[in-house]
Amino acid sequence: MITCSAPGKIFLFGEHSVVYGKAAIACAIDKRVSATLVPCSSVKIKIAGQYKPVNPKKNPYVAGAIYEMNKIAELPGFCIDINSELPSGAGLGSSSAVTVATIKSLDVLADTKLSLKEIAEMSHKIETNVQGKASPTDTFVSTFGGSVKIPEKVHIDFFDAKIVIGNTGKFASTTNLVSDVYELMSKHPDSVNCIMDAMDRVSRDGEIEIQKKDYKKIGELMNINQGLLNSIGVSTVQLENLIWAARNSGAYGAKLTGAGGGGCMIALCDENNIQKVVNAIKKAGGDPFVCNTTKEGVRVDKNNVNPE
Ligand code: MEV
């Protein structure tokens, strides 16, 4: 049996503006997706307790990983079981984590010894094939872990934080939201460009405050970033309700994370007000859970096939 897992991520600063080449900061979180392989006569995936053939329409990320790995290795038969601690389609990078964890498990199975850079690149290629367009943020952070500055794709000082995530439970398409922002940009290029520049500034100031570990100022910058995201139309009433509930319960700052239009918000908290923020998000209609940022990227959890 082989089990590999990869983390989800949050955007601390800079979603959407990153699409226009501006600075962003993303952090891996300690909620993971795992891929477990067991020997099988053919290739199958476990769905609702039953093994079925892998369907590229229903399991595009797993199918993409198998397709790419088949190009570089002769894979034996296996059954794959995906387990996730992340809500899917909620802006926390679950599809990237599925892809990265699956590639790593196949890499261990086939003993191809891919580097982390190769895993990140292969995962990004698969995401782009499935979604049409995807920034490398999610796949890079899920592979390498830690706190990452985009577009450079380099680690910055680790941002060690307790985060309360509030899920609105509403799915929103990243592709549609990115194209809505593009349309707004086409209609009001000067105004929207200024907003993108302001988001860039916020991300850069955020990096400085992360170096100083000034959580109060990081929270204030998150609030500024949220105001800017709201101004380009990607926030929603539900997100705003959860964000204000968190702020009013003592969070340092709160904002949406990912594409918006639904999905999740994040609140930066200290140990003392976590429960209050969790309760407030629940009362405001969200589904809250607590996580920590993490340095850990993709990892092998179990391997009795090709032990190192
Ligand atoms: C989506 O999680 C974040 C966006 O910036 C798009 C991207 O970076 O690919 C909206």
Residues whose N, C-alpha, C, O or C-beta is under 5 A from the ligand:
A	BS01	MEV	E15 H16 V18 G91 A134 S135 T174 G258 A259
